[in-house]
Amino acid sequence: MEIDGKIAQANGRLKAAKVGVKIERQGEKLWLRGTFPPKPNSQFENPRQQKFALGLHANPLGIKLAEAEARKISALLDCKEFSWQPYLKAKAPAITCGEWVEKFEKDYFTKRDRNPKTETTWRKNYLEVLKRLPVDEPLAIEVLKNLILGTTPDTRSRQNYAMVCNALAKFAKLEADFSLYSGNYSPRKATPRDLPTDEAIQEAYYKIPNPAWQWVYGVIATYGVRPHEVFLLDFADIPIATVTDGKTGARRVWACYPEWVETFKIKNVCLPSVTGKANVNLGERVSKAFKRYGIPFKPYDLRHCWAVRSLEFGLDISLAAQQMGHSAKVHSDLYHHWISDRHHQKAYDALMNRSDRPKPPINEIFHAKPE
């Protein structure tokens, strides 16, 4: 505390002298903070708050030297003669993009368990972007910026590229902020697809000749689970299905319609034999089976239908979101597209036909009898 007190006293003197630089302590070392011009090769163009190490120990002598350095730097700033050169470390040999990606991947998996689920996230969200970097070129802000700008603005892809490049830049200690290139993509802007009717869903079930894949189809239609989650279900509490380890962990899902549990013979568990443990591999097997048997819609269409159907049933959005394994915001953003006039009319009719619905006030003047 004695050292911090001396630093506070030094900063008080600097402030009184209108010196725009102050001393800070990080551990046992002293730093200077102030509004400085951009460092060489920075993406920033205007002066901004920055700090840098002085290489001085946090002791009385170090504080005295730091105060003198702060006064000198303030004078140089006033004269517009400040240079970063004396304060930057000697430049180390440039590390290539490929080397940085290797380091980044190693760091990524030191912070989380390496399993099929996290490997899928790394491969689909991160490596899909990072593999497009020039492997043998030094990593630089301009390289990352050009990679981002090579994507279509206001798309999910642009948003993901900006996120990944930001993460890599931060890891490599590059002074960059690519969030301004993210755009304003949101699921609300996605083009809605036409969803099959419940009659079409039921008819397609009987066109699948393979009992195992027929069962998979019926489960997705009845419970709206993600395609890979079919292989991670427990039916001990049927008609409730328990997803034991899905994309977002375990959860319980109720059948919508419960009659389909019998129609699609859900109780007779009949999983197909498939290879691949990762969620993405399991999902691909389901998609290929749908194509193989000529199903005129995609597995995720059945999931979307469950979501829209839950709205028609009057299930609270927060409960439907929990059963689908995502947040209420994601649920609302994603599924507002598929709530067509047909769904609105159906919900409206159900509400208007309720015997306990509110009624308009009676106009006493209008109904008064003439004298």
KELOTI-672447 format. One record per residue (C-alpha): residue in one letter; y, x, z. Coordinates in steps of 0.001 Angstrom, whole numbers. Each point is the difference from the previous one (the first is absolute). Last residue first. Layout:
N
<type:a; Y:Y; X:X; Z:Z>
...
# end
This chain:
371
<type:e; Y:6355; X:-90097; Z:-23397>
<type:p; Y:-1688; X:2437; Z:-2398>
<type:k; Y:-3090; X:1788; Z:1376>
<type:a; Y:321; X:3730; Z:753>
<type:h; Y:-2414; X:2200; Z:-1976>
<type:f; Y:2688; X:2059; Z:-1765>
<type:i; Y:2048; X:372; Z:3178>
<type:e; Y:-3015; X:1143; Z:2041>
<type:n; Y:-911; X:2765; Z:-2478>
<type:i; Y:-3438; X:1061; Z:1198>
<type:p; Y:-322; X:3754; Z:497>
<type:p; Y:-2408; X:1886; Z:-2282>
<type:k; Y:-3646; X:392; Z:1086>
<type:p; Y:-1638; X:3087; Z:1498>
<type:r; Y:-3695; X:571; Z:-856>
<type:d; Y:-2579; X:-1449; Z:2388>
<type:s; Y:-2015; X:-1927; Z:-2585>
<type:r; Y:-298; X:3074; Z:-2178>
<type:n; Y:114; X:-926; Z:-3682>
<type:m; Y:3338; X:1762; Z:-540>
<type:l; Y:-1388; X:3291; Z:1306>
<type:a; Y:-3101; X:-63; Z:-2205>
<type:d; Y:2062; X:-1004; Z:-3027>
<type:y; Y:2399; X:2889; Z:586>
<type:a; Y:-2814; X:2544; Z:328>
<type:k; Y:-1553; X:-1185; Z:-3272>
<type:q; Y:3371; X:-62; Z:-1725>
<type:h; Y:825; X:3531; Z:1154>
<type:h; Y:-3399; X:1261; Z:-1152>
<type:r; Y:363; X:-1545; Z:-3455>
<type:d; Y:3606; X:1183; Z:-193>
<type:s; Y:-1352; X:3539; Z:325>
<type:i; Y:-633; X:2144; Z:3080>
<type:w; Y:-1431; X:2961; Z:-1857>
<type:h; Y:3148; X:2044; Z:7>
<type:h; Y:623; X:-488; Z:3765>
<type:y; Y:-3263; X:1865; Z:543>
<type:l; Y:1066; X:3619; Z:117>
<type:d; Y:3272; X:-143; Z:1892>
<type:s; Y:-1261; X:-2540; Z:2555>
<type:h; Y:-3259; X:1831; Z:657>
<type:v; Y:1695; X:3401; Z:89>
<type:k; Y:2479; X:-1379; Z:2540>
<type:a; Y:-2779; X:-1616; Z:2084>
<type:s; Y:-1718; X:3371; Z:200>
<type:h; Y:-3419; X:800; Z:-1492>
<type:g; Y:-3682; X:-537; Z:724>
<type:m; Y:-693; X:-3280; Z:-1784>
<type:q; Y:-853; X:-1755; Z:3265>
<type:q; Y:3156; X:1341; Z:1620>
<type:a; Y:2102; X:-1133; Z:-2978>
<type:a; Y:-1502; X:-3505; Z:177>
<type:l; Y:873; X:-148; Z:3700>
<type:s; Y:3601; X:1107; Z:-626>
<type:i; Y:315; X:-2455; Z:-2908>
<type:d; Y:-1097; X:-2974; Z:2137>
<type:l; Y:-2899; X:-1851; Z:-1608>
<type:g; Y:1225; X:-3212; Z:-1638>
<type:f; Y:-3087; X:-527; Z:-2150>
<type:e; Y:2151; X:466; Z:-3092>
<type:l; Y:1222; X:3288; Z:1427>
<type:s; Y:-3594; X:1116; Z:622>
<type:r; Y:-775; X:-908; Z:-3616>
<type:v; Y:2720; X:2377; Z:-1216>
<type:a; Y:-1517; X:2862; Z:1990>
<type:w; Y:-3586; X:-857; Z:-987>
<type:c; Y:1109; X:-112; Z:-3650>
<type:h; Y:1498; X:3483; Z:335>
<type:r; Y:-3346; X:1310; Z:1257>
<type:l; Y:-1817; X:-1668; Z:-2900>
<type:d; Y:2520; X:1550; Z:-2404>
<type:y; Y:-764; X:3364; Z:1638>
<type:p; Y:-3511; X:-130; Z:-1429>
<type:k; Y:1396; X:-414; Z:-3535>
<type:f; Y:-199; X:-3009; Z:-2306>
<type:p; Y:-2078; X:-1217; Z:-2941>
<type:i; Y:-3338; X:1044; Z:1585>
<type:g; Y:-1996; X:1358; Z:-2936>
<type:y; Y:-2983; X:1274; Z:1969>
<type:r; Y:682; X:3664; Z:-739>
<type:k; Y:3733; X:-408; Z:569>
<type:f; Y:-521; X:-1423; Z:3497>
<type:a; Y:-2600; X:2705; Z:696>
<type:k; Y:2466; X:2713; Z:-1054>
<type:s; Y:2606; X:-1325; Z:2443>
<type:v; Y:-2549; X:-60; Z:2840>
<type:r; Y:-1124; X:3583; Z:-664>
<type:e; Y:3649; X:1121; Z:-148>
<type:g; Y:647; X:-1463; Z:3454>
<type:l; Y:-2912; X:1957; Z:1452>
<type:n; Y:1330; X:3215; Z:-1518>
<type:v; Y:3544; X:-647; Z:1279>
<type:n; Y:-1291; X:-720; Z:3492>
<type:a; Y:-1801; X:3342; Z:146>
<type:k; Y:-3747; X:-20; Z:616>
<type:g; Y:-1330; X:246; Z:-3552>
<type:t; Y:-3210; X:-1417; Z:-1417>
<type:v; Y:-947; X:-3665; Z:-180>
<type:s; Y:-2998; X:-2166; Z:911>
<type:p; Y:1128; X:-3606; Z:-173>
<type:l; Y:496; X:-1899; Z:3267>
<type:c; Y:-1977; X:-3175; Z:604>
<type:v; Y:961; X:-1754; Z:3228>
<type:n; Y:-1549; X:-3468; Z:-53>
<type:k; Y:2589; X:-1610; Z:2283>
<type:i; Y:2542; X:72; Z:-2842>
<type:k; Y:-2036; X:-2448; Z:-2067>
<type:f; Y:2891; X:-627; Z:-2431>
<type:t; Y:0; X:-3770; Z:516>
<type:e; Y:-853; X:324; Z:3700>
<type:v; Y:2850; X:2347; Z:944>
<type:w; Y:2009; X:-1752; Z:-2712>
<type:e; Y:297; X:-3065; Z:2218>
<type:p; Y:2195; X:2028; Z:2400>
<type:y; Y:2674; X:113; Z:-2752>
<type:c; Y:1897; X:2322; Z:1002>
<type:a; Y:-2351; X:1893; Z:2284>
<type:w; Y:1484; X:1682; Z:3071>
<type:v; Y:588; X:3747; Z:203>
<type:r; Y:-311; X:2357; Z:2975>
<type:r; Y:1484; X:3502; Z:88>
<type:a; Y:-999; X:3678; Z:164>
<type:g; Y:2166; X:2781; Z:-1420>
<type:t; Y:2766; X:-54; Z:-2603>
<type:k; Y:-1945; X:1044; Z:-3105>
<type:g; Y:-3139; X:-1587; Z:1429>
<type:d; Y:-2281; X:1047; Z:2820>
<type:t; Y:-2044; X:-2807; Z:1575>
<type:v; Y:1367; X:-2943; Z:-1988>
<type:t; Y:-1306; X:-2915; Z:2062>
<type:a; Y:-869; X:-3228; Z:-1811>
<type:i; Y:355; X:-3379; Z:1725>
<type:p; Y:-2354; X:-2665; Z:-1370>
<type:i; Y:-1959; X:1880; Z:1370>
<type:d; Y:358; X:1744; Z:3361>
<type:a; Y:-2607; X:2771; Z:-554>
<type:f; Y:1203; X:297; Z:-3605>
<type:d; Y:1037; X:3677; Z:60>
<type:l; Y:1797; X:1401; Z:-3027>
<type:l; Y:600; X:3549; Z:-1275>
<type:f; Y:-1565; X:-141; Z:-3484>
<type:v; Y:2124; X:-3007; Z:-972>
<type:e; Y:2975; X:2072; Z:1168>
<type:h; Y:-24; X:1933; Z:-3296>
<type:p; Y:1209; X:-3073; Z:-1919>
<type:r; Y:2831; X:-804; Z:2442>
<type:v; Y:-803; X:-3121; Z:1989>
<type:g; Y:1088; X:-3477; Z:-1115>
<type:y; Y:-2588; X:-1698; Z:2234>
<type:t; Y:-1681; X:-2590; Z:-2233>
<type:a; Y:722; X:1496; Z:-3430>
<type:i; Y:-755; X:3551; Z:1148>
<type:v; Y:-3258; X:-1164; Z:1614>
<type:g; Y:-1092; X:-2038; Z:-3028>
<type:y; Y:509; X:2904; Z:-2400>
<type:v; Y:-2013; X:2340; Z:2215>
<type:w; Y:-2813; X:-2598; Z:179>
<type:q; Y:-74; X:-309; Z:-3798>
<type:w; Y:-87; X:3790; Z:-158>
<type:a; Y:-3160; X:-21; Z:2111>
<type:p; Y:-1568; X:-3005; Z:-1766>
<type:n; Y:467; X:1525; Z:-3520>
<type:p; Y:332; X:-2774; Z:-2605>
<type:i; Y:3745; X:-589; Z:480>
<type:k; Y:981; X:-3175; Z:-1882>
<type:y; Y:-438; X:-2199; Z:3072>
<type:y; Y:2935; X:1626; Z:1803>
<type:a; Y:2260; X:-538; Z:-3028>
<type:e; Y:-91; X:-3783; Z:562>
<type:q; Y:1233; X:280; Z:3603>
<type:i; Y:2918; X:2220; Z:-936>
<type:a; Y:936; X:-2266; Z:-2918>
<type:e; Y:46; X:-3039; Z:2314>
<type:d; Y:2109; X:1915; Z:2540>
<type:t; Y:2546; X:597; Z:-2751>
<type:p; Y:402; X:3497; Z:-1401>
<type:l; Y:3183; X:1967; Z:652>
<type:d; Y:2517; X:864; Z:-2677>
<type:r; Y:1591; X:3372; Z:709>
<type:p; Y:3367; X:482; Z:1643>
<type:t; Y:2295; X:2718; Z:-1324>
<type:a; Y:1026; X:2316; Z:2827>
<type:k; Y:3589; X:-334; Z:1165>
<type:r; Y:-921; X:-1491; Z:3391>
<type:p; Y:-2355; X:2948; Z:543>
<type:s; Y:3136; X:2147; Z:428>
<type:y; Y:1656; X:2629; Z:-2148>
<type:n; Y:3582; X:881; Z:837>
<type:g; Y:360; X:3519; Z:-1312>
<type:s; Y:-1645; X:3018; Z:1606>
<type:y; Y:2502; X:2446; Z:-1538>
<type:l; Y:2357; X:-127; Z:3014>
<type:s; Y:-3017; X:838; Z:2188>
<type:f; Y:-229; X:3433; Z:-1603>
<type:d; Y:1596; X:1901; Z:2870>
<type:a; Y:-83; X:3752; Z:-366>
<type:e; Y:624; X:3153; Z:2008>
<type:l; Y:-3379; X:1632; Z:-548>
<type:k; Y:-1936; X:768; Z:3174>
<type:a; Y:-3383; X:100; Z:-1816>
<type:f; Y:-1269; X:-2875; Z:2193>
<type:k; Y:3230; X:-1941; Z:-526>
<type:a; Y:-241; X:539; Z:-3748>
<type:l; Y:-3656; X:-1110; Z:2>
<type:a; Y:791; X:-3225; Z:1893>
<type:n; Y:2995; X:-761; Z:-2198>
<type:c; Y:-2104; X:607; Z:-3102>
<type:v; Y:-2624; X:-2454; Z:1291>
<type:m; Y:2528; X:-2755; Z:796>
<type:a; Y:1887; X:444; Z:-3277>
<type:y; Y:-3240; X:-160; Z:-2004>
<type:n; Y:-1071; X:-3130; Z:1924>
<type:q; Y:3236; X:-1872; Z:-731>
<type:r; Y:-86; X:1005; Z:-3671>
<type:s; Y:-3614; X:-1254; Z:-291>
<type:r; Y:831; X:-3299; Z:1714>
<type:t; Y:2639; X:-547; Z:-2630>
<type:d; Y:3788; X:-140; Z:126>
<type:p; Y:482; X:2861; Z:-2481>
<type:t; Y:-2863; X:1042; Z:-2317>
<type:t; Y:-1380; X:3438; Z:841>
<type:g; Y:1123; X:3367; Z:-1405>
<type:l; Y:2960; X:-85; Z:2390>
<type:i; Y:-2361; X:740; Z:2890>
<type:l; Y:-1494; X:3094; Z:-1653>
<type:n; Y:3461; X:1184; Z:-1021>
<type:k; Y:1157; X:-195; Z:3631>
<type:l; Y:-3026; X:1936; Z:1226>
<type:v; Y:600; X:2843; Z:-2459>
<type:e; Y:3748; X:-22; Z:710>
<type:i; Y:-594; X:366; Z:3737>
<type:a; Y:-2176; X:3061; Z:-540>
<type:l; Y:-3649; X:997; Z:348>
<type:p; Y:-616; X:3219; Z:-1914>
<type:e; Y:-1939; X:-543; Z:-3241>
<type:d; Y:-3753; X:627; Z:-291>
<type:v; Y:-1240; X:-3536; Z:708>
<type:p; Y:2653; X:-1913; Z:-1964>
<type:l; Y:-5; X:-3246; Z:2040>
<type:r; Y:-2059; X:-2894; Z:-1358>
<type:k; Y:-2795; X:546; Z:2538>
<type:l; Y:2508; X:-875; Z:2727>
<type:v; Y:412; X:-3626; Z:-1076>
<type:e; Y:-3635; X:-1159; Z:-165>
<type:l; Y:-608; X:2424; Z:2863>
<type:y; Y:2207; X:-2040; Z:2327>
<type:n; Y:-662; X:-3747; Z:-167>
<type:k; Y:-3415; X:-266; Z:-1666>
<type:r; Y:-1638; X:3266; Z:1119>
<type:w; Y:1504; X:172; Z:3469>
<type:t; Y:-657; X:-3688; Z:688>
<type:t; Y:-3582; X:329; Z:-1277>
<type:e; Y:-512; X:3083; Z:2158>
<type:t; Y:1285; X:-1943; Z:3005>
<type:k; Y:-2598; X:-2776; Z:-549>
<type:p; Y:-2925; X:2286; Z:-877>
<type:n; Y:573; X:2104; Z:3147>
<type:r; Y:2232; X:2895; Z:1027>
<type:d; Y:1431; X:-903; Z:3398>
<type:r; Y:3772; X:191; Z:158>
<type:k; Y:2764; X:2542; Z:706>
<type:t; Y:-1958; X:3103; Z:-1063>
<type:f; Y:-802; X:-1894; Z:-3193>
<type:y; Y:3576; X:-112; Z:-1245>
<type:d; Y:610; X:3651; Z:966>
<type:k; Y:-2877; X:1167; Z:-2208>
<type:e; Y:1228; X:-2225; Z:-2826>
<type:f; Y:3529; X:1391; Z:330>
<type:k; Y:-1223; X:3610; Z:-54>
<type:e; Y:-2015; X:-654; Z:-3169>
<type:v; Y:2949; X:-1851; Z:-1570>
<type:w; Y:2288; X:2914; Z:863>
<type:e; Y:-2345; X:2466; Z:-1698>
<type:g; Y:-115; X:-2094; Z:-3176>
<type:c; Y:3779; X:-380; Z:-52>
<type:t; Y:377; X:3770; Z:151>
<type:i; Y:1362; X:1971; Z:2945>
<type:a; Y:3000; X:2191; Z:-817>
<type:p; Y:-39; X:3444; Z:1630>
<type:a; Y:2123; X:-109; Z:3168>
<type:k; Y:3779; X:-6; Z:-234>
<type:a; Y:1623; X:2035; Z:2745>
<type:k; Y:1178; X:-2391; Z:2682>
<type:l; Y:3286; X:-1787; Z:-472>
<type:y; Y:2928; X:622; Z:2326>
<type:p; Y:1812; X:2846; Z:-1751>
<type:q; Y:-208; X:-1784; Z:-3386>
<type:w; Y:1196; X:-3432; Z:1067>
<type:s; Y:3564; X:757; Z:-1018>
<type:f; Y:3250; X:-1276; Z:1545>
<type:e; Y:3184; X:891; Z:-1883>
<type:k; Y:1594; X:-3462; Z:-92>
<type:c; Y:2834; X:1366; Z:2187>
<type:d; Y:-663; X:-2689; Z:2620>
<type:l; Y:-3737; X:630; Z:-331>
<type:l; Y:534; X:3734; Z:529>
<type:a; Y:2041; X:-732; Z:3143>
<type:s; Y:-2730; X:-2289; Z:1334>
<type:i; Y:-2597; X:2693; Z:-724>
<type:k; Y:1940; X:2579; Z:2035>
<type:r; Y:492; X:-2381; Z:2939>
<type:a; Y:-3705; X:-925; Z:1>
<type:e; Y:-973; X:3689; Z:-146>
<type:a; Y:2149; X:746; Z:3068>
<type:e; Y:-1616; X:-2879; Z:1881>
<type:a; Y:-3465; X:1194; Z:-1044>
<type:l; Y:744; X:3537; Z:1260>
<type:k; Y:1056; X:-1298; Z:3430>
<type:i; Y:-2984; X:-2366; Z:125>
<type:g; Y:-2387; X:2850; Z:-854>
<type:l; Y:1494; X:2147; Z:2769>
<type:p; Y:-411; X:-2793; Z:2562>
<type:n; Y:-3603; X:-772; Z:-1054>
<type:a; Y:-1538; X:-2276; Z:-2654>
<type:h; Y:-1210; X:2783; Z:-2281>
<type:l; Y:1727; X:592; Z:-3327>
<type:g; Y:-1671; X:-240; Z:-3417>
<type:l; Y:2910; X:-2114; Z:-1182>
<type:a; Y:-2050; X:-2997; Z:-1100>
<type:f; Y:1494; X:-2596; Z:-2306>
<type:k; Y:1470; X:-3481; Z:224>
<type:q; Y:1175; X:-2571; Z:-2506>
<type:q; Y:2420; X:-2950; Z:-168>
<type:r; Y:1177; X:-522; Z:-3577>
<type:p; Y:2114; X:1608; Z:-2724>
<type:n; Y:-412; X:-1606; Z:-3453>
<type:e; Y:-2373; X:686; Z:-2883>
<type:f; Y:-3444; X:-516; Z:1536>
<type:q; Y:-3080; X:956; Z:-2018>
<type:s; Y:2; X:3415; Z:1695>
<type:n; Y:-562; X:3085; Z:-2159>
<type:p; Y:2392; X:2100; Z:2148>
<type:k; Y:912; X:-1762; Z:3261>
<type:p; Y:2432; X:-2907; Z:-200>
<type:p; Y:3425; X:576; Z:1605>
<type:f; Y:132; X:-191; Z:3814>
<type:t; Y:923; X:-2630; Z:2581>
<type:g; Y:-1014; X:1479; Z:3336>
<type:r; Y:-2892; X:1199; Z:2147>
<type:l; Y:-680; X:3524; Z:1267>
<type:w; Y:-3348; X:998; Z:1500>
<type:l; Y:-1065; X:1943; Z:3077>
<type:k; Y:-3572; X:949; Z:904>
<type:e; Y:-2110; X:-425; Z:3150>
<type:g; Y:-1166; X:-3510; Z:-787>
<type:q; Y:2502; X:-1454; Z:-2406>
<type:r; Y:3509; X:397; Z:1381>
<type:e; Y:3111; X:-1281; Z:-1759>
<type:i; Y:3428; X:1575; Z:-550>
<type:k; Y:2870; X:-1837; Z:-1701>
<type:v; Y:1989; X:325; Z:-3218>
<type:g; Y:3178; X:-1897; Z:-856>
<type:v; Y:2259; X:2358; Z:1994>
<type:k; Y:2984; X:-2032; Z:1184>
<type:a; Y:830; X:2595; Z:2697>
<type:a; Y:-706; X:-2621; Z:2671>
<type:k; Y:-3313; X:-748; Z:-1719>
<type:l; Y:-1002; X:3665; Z:39>
<type:r; Y:920; X:318; Z:3683>
<type:g; Y:-2060; X:-3069; Z:848>
<type:n; Y:-2890; X:1323; Z:-2086>
<type:a; Y:46; X:3190; Z:2076>
<type:q; Y:-23; X:-2040; Z:3225>
<type:a; Y:-2910; X:-2116; Z:-1260>
<type:i; Y:-1921; X:3161; Z:-921>
<type:k; Y:662; X:1391; Z:3506>
<type:g; Y:-1356; X:-3228; Z:1515>
<type:d; Y:-3074; X:136; Z:-2226>
<type:i; Y:-612; X:3550; Z:1264>
<type:e; Y:245; X:-1110; Z:3650>
<type:m; Y:-2329; X:-2975; Z:-677>
# end
